[in-house]
Structure formats: structure tokens, C-alpha cells
């Protein structure tokens, strides 16, 4: 293999690796956005559950009947 062909083969492999790296980077970026959105949704749902729990009377609490 001549030096020119050897350099061309290396450049070709490098170009493929750069493309693969960019594709992986795009996937990681997209997944991070999805994780961030899922975490925000989870926070909102947890907040709603906490609000509902704070409004609901304690089922173990004894209520005095209204005729007392």
C-alpha cells in the first residue's frame, strides 16, 4: 500500500468515526432532553400528590359527630 493510499484509508476511517461520534452525541443530547422532561413531569406529579394528601383528612382521625 502506498503512502497516499494509506493516508486516504486513514482519512476515510476518520471521517466515518467523526460521523458516528456526531450521531452518538445527537442521541445523548436527545436522551438528556427526554430525561429532563420526565424529571420535570415527575416533580409536578409529586407536587400534585402532596397537595391532594394535604387536603385529605387523616382517615385514622376520629371525628366528633355533629350532635355533640
C-alpha positions as CSV (number, residue, x, y, z in Angstrom):
1,X,0.0,0.0,0.0
2,X,1.4,3.4,-1.0
3,X,1.6,6.2,1.4
4,X,-1.1,8.1,-0.5
5,X,-3.5,5.2,-0.3
6,X,-2.6,4.6,3.4
7,X,-3.4,8.3,4.2
8,X,-6.6,8.1,2.2
9,X,-7.7,5.0,4.1
10,X,-7.0,6.7,7.4
11,X,-8.8,9.8,6.3
12,X,-11.8,7.7,5.3
13,X,-11.9,5.9,8.6
14,X,-11.6,9.2,10.5
15,X,-14.5,10.7,8.5
16,X,-16.7,7.7,9.4
17,X,-15.6,7.9,13.1
18,X,-16.4,11.7,13.2
19,X,-19.9,11.0,11.7
20,X,-20.5,8.2,14.2
21,X,-19.4,10.4,17.1
22,X,-21.8,13.2,15.9
23,X,-24.7,10.7,15.7
24,X,-23.9,9.5,19.2
25,X,-23.7,13.0,20.5
26,X,-27.1,13.8,19.0
27,X,-28.6,10.7,20.6
28,X,-27.2,11.6,24.0
29,X,-28.5,15.2,23.7
30,X,-32.0,14.0,22.8
31,X,-32.0,11.5,25.6
32,X,-30.9,14.1,28.1
33,X,-33.8,16.3,27.0
34,X,-36.2,13.4,27.4
35,X,-34.8,12.7,30.9
36,X,-35.1,16.4,31.9
37,X,-38.8,16.4,30.7
38,X,-39.5,13.2,32.6
39,X,-38.0,14.6,35.8
40,X,-40.0,17.8,35.5
41,X,-43.2,15.8,35.0
42,X,-42.3,13.6,38.0
43,X,-41.8,16.8,40.1
44,X,-45.1,18.2,39.0
45,X,-46.9,14.9,39.8
46,X,-45.2,14.6,43.2
47,X,-46.3,18.2,44.0
48,X,-49.9,17.4,43.0
49,X,-49.9,14.2,45.1
50,X,-48.6,16.2,48.1
51,X,-51.3,18.8,47.6
52,X,-54.0,16.1,47.5
53,X,-52.6,14.4,50.5
54,X,-52.6,17.6,52.5
55,X,-56.3,18.3,51.6
56,X,-57.5,14.8,52.5
57,X,-58.3,14.3,56.2
58,X,-56.4,11.7,58.1
59,X,-58.5,8.5,57.9
60,X,-57.3,7.5,61.3
61,X,-58.6,10.7,63.0
62,X,-61.8,10.3,65.0
63,X,-64.4,12.9,64.1
64,X,-66.9,14.1,66.7
65,X,-70.4,13.5,65.5
66,X,-72.3,16.8,64.8
67,X,-74.9,16.2,67.5
68,X,-72.3,16.6,70.4
